[in-house]
Amino acid sequence: MQNDPENDETAFHSFKVGFEDSLKADPKAEKEIQKYIDYTMYKDWRVLSNGDSLLPVFSQPVVKKRDNLRESIIVFELPKGVAPDTLVYYDQFQPEKKNIIILSGK
């Protein structure tokens, strides 16, 4: 992805996110988990910036390095000069749980 030279008002911010599973699931469950990582997981992420909540504009799964490690690159588009404050993951498998990653010490 690259910025449109005509529109230099936005910038892309990418994050590599991953999950390490210590339990071995059955093959059918493994397939469903991989399908979630590849096609749906990006919808569960938000970036917070200056009080706004933004969804990713792009996601790319990373080739598995180990059987129990699943990673993906998620990309957000923000106004140029604005840095993301916080990354939030809403776990759809455990709706009461959300993971908050603070990116800025301000």
CORFEN-V455238 format. One line per field, one symbol per residue. ss: DSSP state (H for helix, E for strand, C for the rest). phi: phi as a letter, one per 20 degrees, with the letter a starting at -180 (. if undefined). burial: I if it has 24 or more other C-alpha atoms within 12 Angstrom, else O. Layout:
BEGIN
ss = ???
phi = ???
burial = ???
END
This chain:
BEGIN
ss = CCCCCCCCCEEEEEEEEEEECCCCCCHHHHHHHHHHHHHCHHHHEEEEECCEEEECCEEEECCCCCCCEEEEEEEEEEECCCCCCEEEEECCCCCCCEEEEECCCC
phi = .bffffceeccecdcedbcddedeefgffgffffffffccggfedcddblneddefdbbcfegfecfedccbddcddcggndefebdcdeffecgfdcdddedcef
burial = OOOOOOOOOOOIIIIOIIIOOOOOOOOOOOOOIIOOIIOOIIIIIIIIIOOOOIIIOIIIIOOOOOOOOIIIIIIIIIOOOOIIIIIIIOOOOOOOOOOOOOOOOO
END
